[in-house]
Amino acid sequence: MVAQPLASTALITGANSGVGFELTKHLLGQGWDVIALIRSDFPGGEPAVGAARAAGRLRVYTADLSDFAQLKRALQAIKANESRLDVLFNNAGAAIGGIASSPQGREMHYEVNTVVPYIIAMELKPLLVRGELKTIVNTSSNALLLLKAFDLDLLERPTAYKPLSGPYGASKLGLSLWTQALAPALRAEGIEIRSVNPGGNKTKMTNSAHFPLWLRPIRALFFSHPSKGAALIDDVARGSWRGTTGVFVNRGRATPTRFVQHGPAVLDKVRAIYQREFLGQAA
């Protein structure tokens, strides 16, 4: 009997809503297997998603990503049950209308948008090395371009809230900064990493009460169905950006980020949190 080739496999955080849900359906439609790391279950009413799940092509692991205890259990289960991974889509994010703390005591935007994607990447790196594409795509935001100043201490513990250009934009900047800083080391292991702005999409996040009032007319007129954002993210993973690493892709172009000199410090910070709090290693 001739062995059947293994299906390409992607892991998507936040796979059950918005852009992540559209990306999940898109990849399943192209014959991929999808590993979903999500906080709550998939919505009903999608026969193709249900069929993929019943066939074992959509495999679901649940965790509140802001809670390291839950995240650790989910990642351990993934590593125990999955054999390889072609693309990791760090897509889930936090956008809340104020400042809140994670179970570990850090500001929630920073924890979910900056720290957790690094932890997931490091924990799943052995699976990526065994895959074919060996690619990480971090979902960022063009809100990072609004920042006029950057302070590493305020990134972790902000003292004031502003929509977009406050903790949310700073946390997405932190994500793109460590993405760039880590890229050379990952390339040496055969792994490519990029961050991407998926554009304005009509999702629950952009329809929430804390979404800026001045942007709501723009959302109604110009924001796209989340399938467009999913296509942008997929292109950054599997399309024209293959062979390029460390870049922030915004509106189809590699876009320089400000404060790039702080990238190594952001990387050192998230690495220290991972080692000390997630792995329990001494600093």
Rosetta blueprint (number, residue, H / E / L):
1 M L
2 V L
3 A L
4 Q L
5 P L
6 L L
7 A L
8 S L
9 T E
10 A E
11 L E
12 I E
13 T E
14 G L
15 A L
16 N L
17 S L
18 G H
19 V H
20 G H
21 F H
22 E H
23 L H
24 T H
25 K H
26 H H
27 L H
28 L H
29 G H
30 Q L
31 G L
32 W L
33 D E
34 V E
35 I E
36 A E
37 L E
38 I E
39 R L
40 S L
41 D L
42 F L
43 P L
44 G L
45 G L
46 E L
47 P H
48 A H
49 V H
50 G H
51 A H
52 A H
53 R H
54 A H
55 A L
56 G L
57 R L
58 L E
59 R E
60 V E
61 Y E
62 T E
63 A L
64 D L
65 L L
66 S L
67 D L
68 F H
69 A H
70 Q H
71 L H
72 K H
73 R H
74 A H
75 L H
76 Q H
77 A H
78 I H
79 K H
80 A H
81 N H
82 E L
83 S L
84 R L
85 L L
86 D L
87 V E
88 L E
89 F E
90 N E
91 N L
92 A L
93 G L
94 A L
95 A L
96 I L
97 G L
98 G L
99 I L
100 A L
101 S E
102 S L
103 P L
104 Q L
105 G L
106 R L
107 E E
108 M H
109 H H
110 Y H
111 E H
112 V H
113 N H
114 T H
115 V H
116 V H
117 P H
118 Y H
119 I H
120 I H
121 A H
122 M H
123 E H
124 L H
125 K H
126 P H
127 L H
128 L H
129 V H
130 R L
131 G L
132 E L
133 L L
134 K L
135 T E
136 I E
137 V E
138 N E
139 T E
140 S L
141 S L
142 N H
143 A H
144 L H
145 L H
146 L H
147 L L
148 K L
149 A L
150 F L
151 D L
152 L H
153 D H
154 L H
155 L H
156 E H
157 R L
158 P L
159 T L
160 A L
161 Y L
162 K L
163 P L
164 L L
165 S L
166 G L
167 P H
168 Y H
169 G H
170 A H
171 S H
172 K H
173 L H
174 G H
175 L H
176 S H
177 L H
178 W H
179 T H
180 Q H
181 A H
182 L H
183 A H
184 P H
185 A H
186 L H
187 R H
188 A H
189 E L
190 G L
191 I L
192 E E
193 I E
194 R E
195 S E
196 V E
197 N L
198 P L
199 G L
200 G L
201 N E
202 K L
203 T L
204 K L
205 M H
206 T H
207 N H
208 S L
209 A L
210 H L
211 F L
212 P L
213 L H
214 W H
215 L H
216 R H
217 P H
218 I H
219 R H
220 A H
221 L H
222 F H
223 F L
224 S E
225 H L
226 P H
227 S H
228 K H
229 G H
230 A H
231 A H
232 L H
233 I H
234 D H
235 D H
236 V H
237 A H
238 R H
239 G L
240 S L
241 W L
242 R L
243 G L
244 T L
245 T L
246 G L
247 V L
248 F E
249 V E
250 N E
251 R L
252 G L
253 R E
254 A E
255 T L
256 P L
257 T L
258 R L
259 F L
260 V H
261 Q H
262 H H
263 G H
264 P H
265 A H
266 V H
267 L H
268 D H
269 K H
270 V H
271 R H
272 A H
273 I H
274 Y H
275 Q H
276 R H
277 E H
278 F H
279 L L
280 G L
281 Q L
282 A L
283 A L
